[in-house]
Amino acid sequence: MMENDIFKALADPTRRTIFEKLASSQSMNASALRDGMSISQPAMSQHLAVLRQAKLVDEERQGRFVHYRVNPDGLALIVQWVARYSTTFWPDRIDALRQTLKEMDQ
């Protein structure tokens, strides 16, 4: 199940940081991603591999560098997953809150 891969990838704080850095830029190479992080090059490569396997990150080779960027299709899977549960869970909760507020007003 693809959602499991996505949530597993984003469960790690280091991978979330990498993902957030990529989300705030067009693309970055692994060296630029390591700036400000105390992480080795091999560890960065492993984290990027997990993000790629979860389809959250794409890579593009430019000369001797590989540039990484957020894959919007991976984000679409997250949005679809959340939407599936929000339509069944939230309406009941909002109705219950509305009823509670009405009772408090009386």
C-alpha positions as CSV (number, residue, x, y, z in Angstrom):
1,M,0.0,0.0,0.0
2,M,1.6,3.2,-1.2
3,E,0.2,5.3,1.7
4,N,2.2,3.2,4.2
5,D,5.4,4.0,2.3
6,I,4.6,7.7,2.4
7,F,3.8,7.8,6.1
8,K,6.7,5.6,7.0
9,A,9.0,7.9,5.0
10,L,7.7,11.1,6.6
11,A,7.7,9.5,10.1
12,D,11.4,10.1,10.4
13,P,12.3,13.7,11.5
14,T,15.4,13.9,9.3
15,R,13.4,12.9,6.2
16,R,10.7,15.4,7.1
17,T,13.4,18.1,7.3
18,I,14.8,17.1,3.9
19,F,11.3,17.1,2.4
20,E,10.5,20.5,3.9
21,K,13.8,21.9,2.4
22,L,12.9,20.5,-1.0
23,A,9.3,21.8,-0.7
24,S,10.6,25.4,-0.1
25,S,12.9,25.3,-3.2
26,Q,12.8,24.4,-6.9
27,S,15.4,21.7,-6.5
28,M,18.6,21.0,-4.6
29,N,21.5,18.6,-4.8
30,A,22.5,16.4,-1.8
31,S,25.3,18.7,-0.7
32,A,23.0,21.7,-0.5
33,L,20.4,19.6,1.4
34,R,23.1,18.7,3.9
35,D,23.8,22.4,4.7
36,G,22.8,23.1,8.3
37,M,22.3,19.4,9.1
38,S,24.7,17.1,10.9
39,I,24.3,14.2,8.6
40,S,26.8,12.2,6.5
41,Q,26.6,11.9,2.8
42,P,25.8,8.2,2.9
43,A,23.0,8.8,5.4
44,M,21.6,11.6,3.2
45,S,21.7,9.2,0.2
46,Q,19.8,6.6,2.2
47,H,17.1,9.1,3.3
48,L,16.7,10.4,-0.2
49,A,16.3,6.8,-1.4
50,V,13.5,6.2,1.0
51,L,11.8,9.5,-0.1
52,R,12.2,8.4,-3.8
53,Q,10.8,4.9,-3.1
54,A,7.7,6.6,-1.5
55,K,7.4,8.7,-4.6
56,L,7.7,11.9,-2.6
57,V,10.9,13.0,-4.3
58,D,12.1,12.9,-7.9
59,E,15.7,13.1,-9.1
60,E,17.3,14.6,-12.2
61,R,20.9,14.3,-13.2
62,Q,22.5,17.5,-14.3
63,G,26.2,16.9,-15.2
64,R,27.9,15.3,-12.3
65,F,25.2,16.4,-9.8
66,V,21.8,14.9,-9.0
67,H,19.1,17.4,-8.2
68,Y,16.1,16.4,-6.1
69,R,12.7,18.0,-6.0
70,V,9.3,17.2,-4.5
71,N,7.1,14.9,-6.6
72,P,3.6,16.5,-6.7
73,D,2.1,13.0,-7.4
74,G,3.3,11.7,-4.1
75,L,1.6,14.6,-2.3
76,A,-1.6,13.9,-4.2
77,L,-1.7,10.5,-2.7
78,I,-1.6,12.0,0.8
79,V,-4.3,14.5,0.0
80,Q,-6.5,11.7,-1.4
81,W,-5.9,9.6,1.8
82,V,-6.8,12.5,4.1
83,A,-9.9,13.4,2.0
84,R,-11.2,9.8,2.2
85,Y,-11.3,9.9,6.0
86,S,-12.3,13.6,6.4
87,T,-15.6,13.0,4.7
88,T,-16.6,10.2,7.0
89,F,-15.1,11.5,10.3
90,W,-15.4,15.3,10.4
91,P,-19.0,15.9,9.5
92,D,-20.2,13.9,12.6
93,R,-17.7,15.7,14.8
94,I,-18.8,19.1,13.5
95,D,-22.5,18.3,14.0
96,A,-21.7,17.1,17.6
97,L,-19.8,20.4,18.2
98,R,-22.7,22.4,16.7
99,Q,-25.2,20.6,19.0
100,T,-23.0,21.2,22.1
101,L,-22.7,24.9,21.3
102,K,-26.5,25.2,20.9
103,E,-27.0,23.5,24.2
104,M,-24.5,25.8,25.9
105,D,-26.3,28.9,24.5
106,Q,-29.7,27.8,26.0
